[in-house]
Amino acid sequence: MKKNVLVTGGTGFVGKELTKALINVGYTVSILSRTKIKNTVSVFYYTWDIEKQTIEKDAVLNADYIIHLAGANIAEKPWTNKRKEQIINSRERSTQLIYSVLKKSNKKIDAFISASAVGIYGAVNGQEICTENTAFGDDFLGLTCKKWEAAADQFEKLGIRTVKVRTGLVLGENDGFLNKLTPIFKWRLGSALGSGKQYMPWIHVEDLCEIYLEAIKNLNMEGPYNAAINDNTDNAGFSKTLANVYGYKIWLPNVPGFLIKMVLGEMSKIVLTGRRVSSDKLEELGFHFKHSDLRETLRYCLSK
């Protein structure tokens, strides 16, 4: 009998790619969504409401594995106090809702695998290479990820193997982070942001999906893992490479940091700061990144 994987956030960019990857290797997939969607041959849809703390419990009770991707987009709206609360609650309370169903039913799943982010190390610039043992940041991004992972840690108390995937900037075709940049760079108007020295740990969506598949099948995977290429790409280098793929050299000056701060406010930290991260822990398990060269990865994305 096929194992069933419940994916939250399954209708988003990563969720859609992950669903295809799971089906391709023989799993059945269930997806929790805020709206009712008609089932397909391979995917069963269930509804939940995080604010009201309601959920179709069968989604959880029928699952062998849960991959928890759900969370409000941190870059979608300005960081007002209300928006910050929504960002944290969408991660913390959604995790708590799943946990409560498992705890009340004494249901034991094979693994709970939660998304997280390299933002857990804080929105700062510097030369330090962050490993999974690096201290958490004390800013909004660090606090958000800390609460996100603390909610996931509850599953360990139920005797469930728990994995936390600390993701960098996700590249893919026609979606994700790259989708916001291509219109600007395509018209030869791209340039670096701020100092350009902020690091941009990145990962292609195919590799990210493979990490989630590895987390399902590899019983030795537990705890946090950095999911990003360890190539020390900074914003200036990323911008230069993207322009090169489009066939030109950047001719515009860097966009001044103060202008970005004026437009984005506190949210400007997303683009003006970035830390180096190590993927050694993941690679020591034997995981191999298919997309590790930035230029070739960008060409691959843009050729689709």
C-alpha positions in Angstrom: 0.0 0.0 0.0 1.3 3.4 -0.9 2.4 5.7 1.9 0.5 9.0 2.2 2.2 12.4 2.6 0.2 15.3 3.9 1.6 18.6 2.5 0.5 22.0 4.0 1.1 24.9 1.7 0.8 22.5 -1.1 -0.7 25.0 -3.5 2.3 27.3 -3.3 5.4 27.4 -5.5 7.4 24.8 -3.5 4.3 22.8 -2.6 3.3 22.3 -6.3 6.8 21.1 -7.2 7.0 18.9 -4.2 3.6 17.3 -4.9 4.8 16.3 -8.4 8.0 14.9 -7.0 6.2 12.9 -4.4 3.8 11.4 -6.9 6.6 10.6 -9.3 8.3 8.4 -6.7 5.1 6.6 -5.7 3.5 8.4 -2.8 -0.1 9.5 -2.5 -0.5 13.1 -1.5 -3.0 15.0 0.6 -3.0 18.8 0.8 -4.5 21.1 3.4 -5.9 24.3 1.8 -7.9 27.2 3.0 -10.5 26.6 0.3 -12.1 23.4 -0.9 -10.5 22.0 -4.0 -11.7 19.0 -6.0 -9.8 15.8 -5.5 -7.7 14.3 -8.4 -6.6 10.8 -9.0 -3.3 11.4 -7.1 -4.1 14.2 -4.7 -6.7 14.5 -2.0 -7.6 18.0 -0.7 -8.7 18.9 2.8 -9.6 22.3 4.4 -8.4 24.1 7.5 -8.7 27.5 9.0 -5.7 28.5 11.0 -7.3 31.6 12.6 -10.4 29.7 13.7 -8.2 26.6 14.6 -10.4 24.3 12.6 -9.2 21.4 10.4 -10.5 18.3 8.6 -8.9 15.8 10.9 -8.8 13.0 8.4 -6.1 14.9 6.6 -3.8 14.3 9.6 -5.2 10.9 10.6 -4.7 9.4 7.2 -1.1 10.7 6.9 2.1 8.6 7.2 4.3 11.7 6.8 3.6 15.4 7.2 5.6 18.1 5.3 4.6 21.4 6.8 5.3 24.3 4.3 2.4 26.6 5.2 3.3 30.2 6.3 2.4 33.7 5.2 4.8 35.2 2.6 7.2 37.4 4.5 7.8 39.7 1.5 4.2 40.1 0.3 3.2 43.1 2.5 4.9 45.8 4.6 5.9 44.7 8.1 3.3 46.5 10.2 2.8 45.1 13.7 -0.4 43.4 12.4 1.5 41.8 9.5 4.3 40.6 11.7 1.7 38.9 14.0 0.1 37.3 10.9 3.5 36.0 9.7 4.3 34.4 13.1 0.8 33.0 13.7 0.6 31.5 10.3 3.6 29.3 11.2 3.2 28.8 14.9 -0.5 28.3 15.1 -0.7 26.1 12.0 1.9 23.8 13.5 0.0 23.8 16.8 -3.2 22.8 15.1 -1.6 19.7 13.5 0.1 18.8 16.7 -3.2 19.0 18.7 -4.9 16.5 16.3 -2.1 14.0 16.6 -1.9 14.4 20.4 -5.6 14.0 21.0 -5.9 11.0 18.7 -2.6 9.3 19.8 -1.8 9.1 16.1 1.8 8.2 15.4 3.2 9.3 12.0 6.6 8.3 10.6 8.0 11.8 10.4 7.1 15.4 10.8 9.1 17.6 8.4 8.8 21.4 8.8 10.0 24.2 6.6 12.2 26.8 8.3 14.6 29.4 6.9 18.2 30.6 7.1 16.7 33.8 8.5 16.8 32.1 11.8 20.4 33.3 12.1 19.3 36.9 11.9 19.2 39.7 9.3 22.8 40.8 9.5 25.8 41.0 7.2 29.2 39.4 8.1 31.8 36.8 7.2 30.7 34.2 9.8 29.6 30.9 8.2 26.4 29.8 10.0 26.0 26.1 10.8 23.0 24.5 12.4 24.6 25.3 15.8 24.9 29.0 15.2 23.0 31.2 17.7 19.6 32.4 16.6 19.2 36.0 15.6 17.3 38.4 18.0 15.5 40.4 15.2 12.1 39.7 13.6 13.3 37.1 11.2 15.3 35.3 13.9 12.4 35.4 16.3 9.9 34.2 13.7 12.0 31.2 12.7 12.7 30.4 16.4 9.0 30.2 17.2 8.4 28.2 14.0 10.9 25.6 15.0 9.9 25.5 18.6 6.4 24.6 17.5 7.8 21.8 15.3 9.9 20.5 18.2 6.7 19.5 20.1 6.3 16.6 17.7 9.5 15.1 19.2 7.6 14.8 22.5 5.2 12.5 20.8 8.1 10.2 19.7 7.9 11.4 16.1 11.1 11.9 14.1 11.2 15.6 13.4 13.2 17.4 10.7 13.5 21.2 10.1 14.6 22.4 6.7 16.2 25.9 6.9 15.8 27.1 3.4 17.6 29.8 1.5 16.3 31.8 -1.5 14.5 29.4 -3.8 15.1 29.6 -7.5 12.8 28.0 -10.1 11.1 28.5 -13.4 8.4 31.2 -13.7 8.0 31.5 -9.9 9.8 32.1 -6.7 12.4 34.7 -5.9 13.8 34.7 -9.5 10.4 35.6 -10.9 10.5 39.0 -9.2 13.9 39.9 -10.8 13.7 38.6 -14.4 11.5 41.5 -15.7 14.0 44.1 -14.5 17.1 42.2 -15.7 15.5 41.2 -19.0 15.2 44.9 -19.9 18.9 45.4 -18.9 17.9 47.5 -15.9 19.2 45.2 -13.2 21.8 46.3 -10.6 23.0 45.3 -7.2 21.1 46.4 -4.1 22.7 48.5 -1.3 26.3 47.6 -0.7 25.9 44.4 -2.8 28.0 42.6 -0.2 25.1 40.9 1.5 25.2 37.1 1.0 22.4 35.3 -0.9 22.3 31.6 0.1 20.2 30.0 -2.7 18.8 26.7 -3.7 17.0 25.4 -6.8 13.5 24.1 -6.1 14.3 20.7 -7.5 17.1 20.2 -5.0 14.8 21.5 -2.2 12.2 18.9 -3.2 14.9 16.2 -3.1 15.9 17.3 0.4 12.3 16.7 1.5 12.2 13.3 -0.1 15.5 12.5 1.6 14.0 13.6 4.9 11.1 11.1 4.4 13.3 8.0 3.6 16.5 8.7 5.6 15.8 7.7 9.1 19.0 9.3 10.2 17.7 12.8 9.4 16.6 14.6 12.5 16.7 18.2 13.7 17.7 21.2 11.6 19.5 21.2 8.2 20.6 24.2 6.2 19.2 23.9 2.7 21.3 26.3 0.5 24.3 26.1 -1.7 27.5 27.0 0.1 29.1 29.1 -2.6 29.4 32.5 -0.9 27.2 34.2 -3.5 26.6 37.8 -2.6 24.1 40.2 -4.1 26.6 41.9 -6.4 27.8 38.5 -7.7 24.2 37.2 -8.1 23.2 40.4 -10.0 26.3 40.2 -12.3 25.7 36.6 -13.1 22.0 37.1 -13.9 22.9 40.0 -16.2 25.5 37.8 -17.8 23.0 35.1 -18.5 20.9 37.7 -20.3 24.0 38.7 -22.3 25.1 42.0 -20.9 27.2 43.7 -18.2 25.5 45.7 -15.5 25.8 49.4 -16.3 23.6 51.0 -13.6 25.0 51.9 -10.2 23.8 50.0 -7.1 20.4 50.9 -5.8 21.1 53.0 -2.7 20.2 51.2 0.5 18.5 54.3 1.9 16.0 54.4 -1.0 15.2 50.7 -0.5 14.6 51.4 3.2 12.3 54.4 2.3 10.2 52.1 0.1 10.2 48.9 2.1 10.8 50.1 5.7 11.9 47.3 8.1 11.2 44.7 5.4 14.2 46.0 3.5 16.3 43.7 5.7 15.2 40.9 3.4 17.2 42.3 0.5 19.9 44.4 2.3 21.2 41.7 4.6 22.2 38.1 4.2 24.4 35.5 5.9 26.7 32.8 4.8 25.5 29.3 5.6 27.1 25.9 5.6 25.3 22.9 4.0 28.0 20.4 5.4 25.6 18.7 7.7 23.3 17.8 4.9 26.1 16.7 2.5 27.7 14.5 5.2 24.5 12.4 4.9 25.5 11.8 1.3 23.1 14.3 -0.2 24.3 15.7 -3.5 23.0 19.0 -5.0 22.1 18.7 -8.6 22.2 22.5 -9.2 25.3 23.9 -7.5 26.7 26.3 -10.2 24.8 29.6 -10.1 25.3 30.5 -13.8 24.2 27.1 -15.0 21.3 27.1 -12.6 20.1 30.5 -13.8 20.4 29.4 -17.4 18.4 26.3 -16.6 15.7 28.3 -15.0 15.4 30.9 -17.8 15.4 28.3 -20.5 12.2 26.7 -19.3 
